Amino acid sequence: MQEHLYALIMAGGGGTRLWPLSRRAHPKQTLTLFGERSMFQLSLDRLRGLLPMEHILVVTAAEQVEPLAAQAPELPRENFIVEPEGRGTASCIGLGALHLHRRDPEAVMMVLTADHFIRKVEVFQQVLLAAATVAQRGYLVTLGIEPTYPATGYGYINRGAPLEPAGDFNVYRVARFTEKPDPPTAETFVAAGSYYWNSGMFIWQTARILEEIERLMPELGETLTALEAALSAGTYPQVVAEQWPQVRKETIDYGIMERAEQVAVIPVELGWSDVGGWAAVMALHTDEADAEGNIHVGPGAQLPIDSQGTLVFAQTPRLVATIGLEDIVVVDTPDALLITTREQAQRVREVVEHLRAQDEERYL
């Protein structure tokens, strides 16, 4: 089976929730937020020993190919698939599936992300192999993260009837997908014990996902058919440049998963985070906190006086002193400084929106 096993890493996002560290020229996946490796490099590291580099494809924007290739010189250059512009995860995955299916019609594709964090790498590899066996039965498989608290920032997957286990993992039909809930609903989901966080990671045969795209998103299916013909005719660059901007923006969840046939979920605990904001970055560094919960990352130093639960994430060598602060996030870059509460840190995208409205491109 493993000779037909491939990974498709989606690496096209901008990560505005991590401004001012994340910018257009330095998107989230290229940043080093934990340890010495970038988010993209960590996504490749998690696959070492499971797949050869030749079996890892990356879908990204044209301007991100060079930075990503520089971080992963062992990855074949032809394995970078350029998406002319972002049109949502459905089209991104469809484009990757098209290229991979041409390479190997028997391919099983693991759709992964370049900007998530996973602590339990061995379990991650084991569950991917288990999911691949379920995918070979014709199922579209998603990984459901066992919730550790009633999160309102994630979508949820409600499991249905049990299916045949795969390895050491239980497998269930998916009863339904639910978008980000309000706090009372999230508490109900976690208490029920049958709901999981939607990880955004999927495993399936390329033939199956292309079949579902043709059935459920026929316009995208027509575009992919035209692109396949263009690949054979040698006119792909022109055709993709002309047709891709016309593709309707849609997520894989809305476009396919919520209406597809034979959808399965494998619950797993991975030490997973989508690193969706500064509070999440802080959670990754809790082991480095001082006795008062203060965390400093980067050069320079932090001097916390009567301060608790503060994060100072610095790109500069200067000293950052805090006095009488609690649950404050400070992100210090050479040309921009962010100061917010941990509770309000998700609103950083409002800063990006204001800067965009004011044409302050130098800060974007």
N, C-alpha and C positions, 0 to 999 in steps of 0.2 A: 504493500500500500504506500509506503513512504516515498517510493520513486515517483508517485503521482501527487505528493503532498507539497503545497506551495503556500507562501504567505503573501498577502497584499497589504502593505502598510500605507495607510492614508496619512499624508504629511503635508496637507495644504492649508491648514488653519493659521490664523493670525494670533490668536490668544490675547484678545484685548483686555481680558480680565486680569492680566498680569502686567499691565502698563504700570510704570514707565520702563520696566525691564524688557518687556516684549514689544517690539516695534515691527514695522513692515520689513525692514532690513534684517531684523533679528527676531523672527517669530518664535513662538513658545517652544516648538520642537527642537530648535537649535540651541536653546539655553541650557546652561548647567545649573540646575536648581538643587541637586542632591548629589554629593560625592564629586567625582572628577569627570564624569561622562555626561554628555548632553542627553536630553530626553530621547532624541532620535537614536543616539548611540546605545542607550539602554534598551530601546525597543529591539535593536539588532542583537545585543548581547543576550537577551532572553531567549533567542532562537538558536543560539550556538549549541551544537551537539544534537539538535533536533532536525535542522535543515542545512544543506549547503547554501552558501551565499548565492549561488546561481538560481536557487529556488525562492528567492525573496525579491518581490517587485515593490516598487514605491510609486504611488500616484501623488503628484505634487504640481505646483505652479511652475511656470518656466523660470521665473526669477529665483526660485528656491532650489533648482537642480544643482547649481554650482556649490552653494554652501553645504548642502546635504552630501553631495559627492565628495567634497573635501573632508567631511567628517567620517566618511565610510569608503576609503579608496579600494577596499576589498570587494565592494559591490559592483558587479558589471554595469557599465554605463548604459547599456541597452535595457537594463532592468528598470530604468526610470521612465515612467509614463507621464507625459505632460498633459495636464488638463488646462485647456486654453483659458478658462475662467471657472471659478467655483459655481456649481449649479446644484449643490446639495449632495448628500451622501449616496442617494440612489443612483445618480448619474456617474458619480465618481467610481462607485463599485461596479456599475455596469461597464464602464470603460475598461477598468482593470480586468474584469471577467472576460471581455471580448478579446483582449490581447493574450491573456493566459490560455483561453480556450483554443486559440489558433496554435499556440505552442504545444499544448497537450490536451486533446479532447477528453481525456480521462481525469483531468486535474480535479483535485479537491482543494478548495481555496479557503484559507483562514484569513478573514478580514480583521486586521488589527489596527491600532492607532500608534502614532509616533509621539504622543504627548500625554500618555497615562503612566502611572507608576504602579509597579507590581513588586511586592516584597518577596512573595513565595514563588520563586522562579521554577523550582522543581515541580511543584504542584501545577503550576501553569502549563508546563510542557506535558505533564501527564494528562491533564484535562483536554488539551488540544488533541492529543492522540485518541483519547476516548471519543471526543466529539467527531473526529474524522471517521471513526467506524460507524457512528450514527448517521453521518452525512452520506456514507456509502449505501445506506438503506433507503436513500431518497429524501431524507429530512433536511429542512433548513434549520440549522442548530444555532442557538444563541447561548451565551454564557450568562447566567444570572448570579449576581454577587449576593451572598447571604448578608442581609442588612445588619449593621451593628448599632444603628440608632435610627429614629424616624426622620430620615433626610427628606427635605422638600425640594432639593435641587436636582434630584434624579428622577427619571421615569422608572416605573415598576413593571415587573412581569408576574402575572398570576399563573401559577402552575395548574395544570389539569390532571388528567388521568396518567398514572405511571406507565412508562414504556419499559422495554427490556433494558436493564442496566448496561453500562459500558465500562468495563474494567472495574475500578473501585467507586465509580460514580453513578448516582441515581439519575435517571432521565425521565422527563415528563413531557406530555403534550403541553403546549401553551394554551391557556384558556383565554387570556387577553393581555394586551399591553395597556398601561395606563400612564398618561402624561404626569408631569410633576404635580404632586398633590398638595393640598393645604395641610397645615400641621395636624389637625385632628384626624384627617384621612390617613396621613402617613403613620400616625400612631396606631390606627386600626389595622393597617397593612402589616406592620411589624408584629403586632400582637397575634395576628392570624397565623403566622408561621408558614404561609404558602405564597408569600410575595417576595420577590427578589429585585434588587436594583438592576436596571438595564445597563449592562456594561458597554454596549455598542460594539461588541466583538461577535463575529459570526463565522460559522464554518459550514460549507456546502460544496457540492459539485458545481463546477462552472456551468455545466449543461442545465442543471436545475434552476439556478438563479437566472440564467438567460431566458429559460422557458417561462419563469414567473414574470419577468420584466415584459416579455412579449405579450403575456396574457393580461397583466394588471396595469402596465404602463405602456400601451401600444405605441404612443408617440416616441418615447425613448427607444423602444424596440426598433422602430423604423429607422431612427438615427443610427443605432448601432449596426443595423443591417447595411446601411449605406456606407458606414465607416469600414465594415468588413470588406465590402466590395472595393472600396478605395484602397485598402491595404493590398489587395490582390492586383489592382490596376496600377499601383505606384502613384496614386493621386491623393494619398491620405493627408499630407500637410494642408493642401488647399481645401479639401472637403471638410476636415475637422474645424479649420478656421472659419469656414462659412456657416456650418451647421450648429456647432456647439453653442454659440450665444443664443440660439433659438430654443434650446432645451429648457423645459420648465423646471424651476427649482423645486426639489422635493427631497425629503429625508427617506432613507430606506425603511424606517419604521412606518411612516404614513403611506409611502408609496407601495410597499411590498409586504412587510412582515405582518401588519394588522389584518391583511386579507388573504394571505398566502395559504396554500394547502400544505399539510404535513410540516408543521412548525414545532420544534422541540426545544426545551430548555434544560441545561445541566446546571444545577446549583453548585456553587463552589466558593470557598473562602480563600482569597489570594493575597490579602493585605493590599487591596486595590484602592487607588484613588485616581480620579480623572484630573487632579491638580487644577481644579476649576477656579482658583482664586488664591489670594494671599493667605486666607485662613487655612486652606488646604496645604499650602507650602509650609506654613508654620507647623501643621500637624506632622509633616514628614520629618521635622527636626526636633521633636519633643525630647528625644534622648539626649540632645545637646543643651537642654535648658538648664539654667542655674536653679538654685533652691527656690527662687521666687518665680520661676517659670519664664524668665527672660531668655531670649534666643538671639544670638548674633551670627550672621552668615556673611562671609566676605572679608576683604582686607580691612585694615583699621581696627577699631575697637569700639566697644559699647561700655558706657559708664552708667549703669542704672542706679539711681538713688531713690529710695522709697517707691520703686516701680515694680509692677507685677504683670506677668503675661505679655510682655512687649516683644515684638519682632523687629529687629533691625537687619534688613537685607541690603548690603552695600556693595557697590562696584567701585567706590572711591576709598582711598586709604585714610580718610579723616576720622577722627573720634566723634562718635555720636553719644551725647549725654542726655539722659532722660531723668526728669525729677517729678515725682508724684504722679506718674502715669500708670494706667491700668488698661490692659487689653488694647494696646495701640500698635499699629503697624507703620513702620518707617521704611521706605524704599528709596535708597540714595543712589542716583546715577549721575554722571558728569554734567548733564544738562537739564535734569528734571528731578524733583523731589516730591514724593507722595507721602502724606501723613493722613492716616485715617484710623478709625476704630476697627477692631476685628469684626464687629457686627455690621459695619457699613462698608466693609472692603469690597463687597460684590458690586457696589455702585461705581467702581472705578471706570467701567465702560462709559459712564456719563461724562467723565473727563475726556475720553476719546471722542465722544460725539460732539462735545463743545469745541474741541480743537479742530475737528473736521469741519464743523460749521464755520469756524473762523479762519479756515484755510491756513492753519498753523502746521503745515506739512513737516517742518523741521522736527516737530515733536512726535510725529506719527511714524 
